Amino acid sequence: MPYTSLAQLTDRYGEGLLISLTDRDDVATGAIDTDVIDRALADADAQIDGYLKARYRLPLDATPPLLADIAQVIACWKLYRFDPPQKVKDDYAEAIRMLKDISRGILVLDVAGAEPEGSGASGVRITDRERPLTADQMKGFI
C-alpha cells in the first residue's frame, strides 16, 4: 500500500513543479510523467519500509498522516536529478530523522495492532554469583 499519491503530491507541491521535475523527454509535453512519479513514490515507500520493519508489522492497514507527509518529502527529493534547493534538502534530512526516531521507538505511530509481538521478557536480567571476598572476610588485609 503506497503511503502517498500523485494527487497528494500535486496538492502539496503544485502541478508546475511536478511538471518541471518529471517532464524529461527531448520534446517537452507540458504534463506530469506518471511513470517518473510512480518510481519516486515506490522508492520512497521502500525507504520508509526499511525503517518501519524494525518496529512494525508491514504492510500497515492504514497510512498515518505523518507517514504520508514523510513519503511526499522523500518522493519530492528523489524527483530532483540535480542539486535540489536547500529547503528540499532540509525537509529530506528532517524526514530521515523522523524515520530513525520511529525505528528506535522514540516516535510512535498511531496504528492499531501494527507493533510486532514482544518476546514476553521485560528486559535484561542478570544473576550474579555469591561474592567470595567480602569486607568481613578481608579483615586484616584491608
Summary of the structure (lengths in Angstrom):
residues: 142
radius of gyration: 24.7
end to end distance: 68.6
largest distance: 94.4
contacts: 327
relative contact order: 0.14
helix: 49%
strand: 0%
